[in-house]
Amino acid sequence: MIEIGLDTVEISRIEKAMKNKNFLNFILGEEEYDFFGKKGFPLQSVAANFCCKEAFSKSISTGFRNFNFRNVQILRNELGKPFFIFSGNALKIVKENKYKFSLSITHTKNYATAVVICFKEENL
């Protein structure tokens, strides 16, 4: 294990931010936008993805330096398990450092939380 990233957000904070038409374009990558758009942009799920991106940035110990929210996408497989898709500088950082990740996201009516564990590929 390299690092753990954890983040929690109040759903009401994301609800307020989503009133700005540019917010979703700022935080969601193209595939996420399409995925959530088909579901009507569910507030709790959007908040959970936001949290997961924050937790990712903490797990690599950089915060959002040299990449942006759109470079880190979280999608779900057919069973609902979340997984990352990276692009741009986030992909470069992940590849150069040989990082692999385990992630878990959850939400209630009022809060969304995400945990990301970052591993070095050679330690697996």
C-alpha positions as CSV (number, residue, x, y, z in Angstrom):
1,M,0.0,0.0,0.0
2,I,1.2,3.5,-0.8
3,E,-1.5,5.8,0.5
4,I,-5.2,6.0,1.5
5,G,-7.4,8.9,0.3
6,L,-10.7,9.6,2.1
7,D,-13.3,12.3,1.4
8,T,-16.8,13.1,2.5
9,V,-19.1,15.8,1.2
10,E,-22.5,17.1,2.2
11,I,-25.0,16.3,-0.6
12,S,-26.5,19.8,-0.1
13,R,-23.1,21.4,-1.1
14,I,-23.1,19.5,-4.4
15,E,-26.8,20.3,-4.9
16,K,-26.0,24.0,-4.6
17,A,-23.0,23.6,-7.0
18,M,-25.2,21.8,-9.6
19,K,-27.3,24.9,-10.0
20,N,-24.4,26.4,-11.8
21,K,-24.6,25.0,-15.4
22,N,-20.9,24.8,-15.7
23,F,-20.3,22.7,-12.6
24,L,-21.1,19.3,-14.2
25,N,-18.9,20.1,-17.2
26,F,-16.1,21.0,-14.8
27,I,-16.1,17.9,-12.7
28,L,-17.4,15.2,-15.0
29,G,-15.5,13.6,-17.8
30,E,-17.3,12.8,-21.1
31,E,-18.1,9.2,-20.2
32,E,-19.3,10.1,-16.7
33,Y,-21.4,12.9,-18.1
34,D,-23.1,10.5,-20.6
35,F,-23.5,7.9,-17.8
36,F,-25.2,10.3,-15.4
37,G,-27.1,12.1,-18.1
38,K,-29.0,8.9,-19.0
39,K,-30.0,8.7,-15.3
40,G,-31.0,12.4,-14.9
41,F,-27.8,13.3,-13.0
42,P,-28.7,11.7,-9.6
43,L,-27.5,14.0,-6.9
44,Q,-26.1,11.5,-4.5
45,S,-24.2,9.6,-7.2
46,V,-22.7,12.8,-8.6
47,A,-21.6,13.7,-5.1
48,A,-20.1,10.2,-4.6
49,N,-18.0,10.6,-7.8
50,F,-16.9,14.1,-6.7
51,C,-15.8,12.6,-3.4
52,C,-14.0,9.8,-5.1
53,K,-12.0,12.2,-7.3
54,E,-11.0,14.1,-4.1
55,A,-10.0,10.8,-2.4
56,F,-8.0,9.8,-5.5
57,S,-6.0,13.1,-5.4
58,K,-5.3,12.5,-1.7
59,S,-4.2,8.9,-2.3
60,I,-1.5,10.0,-4.7
61,S,-0.4,12.8,-2.3
62,T,-0.7,15.6,-4.8
63,G,-4.1,17.1,-4.6
64,F,-5.3,18.4,-7.9
65,R,-1.9,19.5,-9.3
66,N,-1.1,19.0,-13.0
67,F,-4.5,17.4,-13.8
68,N,-8.2,18.2,-13.4
69,F,-11.4,16.6,-12.3
70,R,-12.3,15.6,-15.9
71,N,-9.0,13.6,-16.1
72,V,-10.3,11.2,-13.4
73,Q,-13.5,9.4,-14.2
74,I,-15.4,6.9,-12.1
75,L,-17.8,4.5,-13.9
76,R,-19.5,1.3,-12.7
77,N,-19.3,-2.2,-14.0
78,E,-22.4,-4.4,-14.6
79,L,-22.5,-5.2,-10.9
80,G,-22.2,-1.6,-9.8
81,K,-18.6,-1.8,-8.7
82,P,-16.8,1.6,-9.3
83,F,-13.6,1.8,-11.3
84,F,-11.4,4.6,-12.6
85,I,-10.7,5.7,-16.1
86,F,-7.8,8.1,-16.4
87,S,-6.9,10.6,-19.2
88,G,-4.5,13.4,-19.7
89,N,-2.0,14.2,-17.0
90,A,-3.7,11.9,-14.5
91,L,-3.1,9.0,-16.8
92,K,0.5,10.0,-17.2
93,I,1.0,10.2,-13.4
94,V,-0.7,6.8,-12.9
95,K,1.4,5.1,-15.6
96,E,4.7,6.7,-14.6
97,N,4.3,5.7,-11.0
98,K,2.8,2.3,-11.8
99,Y,-0.2,2.9,-9.5
100,K,-3.2,0.6,-9.1
101,F,-6.3,1.5,-7.0
102,S,-9.0,0.0,-4.9
103,L,-12.0,2.3,-4.4
104,S,-15.2,2.3,-2.5
105,I,-18.0,4.9,-2.6
106,T,-21.2,5.2,-0.7
107,H,-23.8,7.8,0.1
108,T,-26.8,8.5,2.3
109,K,-29.4,11.1,1.9
110,N,-27.1,13.8,3.4
111,Y,-23.5,12.7,2.8
112,A,-21.3,11.0,0.2
113,T,-18.0,9.3,1.1
114,A,-15.2,7.7,-0.8
115,V,-12.1,5.7,0.1
116,V,-9.3,5.1,-2.4
117,I,-6.3,2.9,-1.7
118,C,-3.3,3.5,-3.9
119,F,-0.8,0.6,-4.5
120,K,2.4,0.4,-6.4
121,E,2.1,-2.2,-9.2
122,E,5.3,-4.0,-8.2
123,N,4.0,-4.5,-4.6
124,L,1.0,-6.5,-5.8
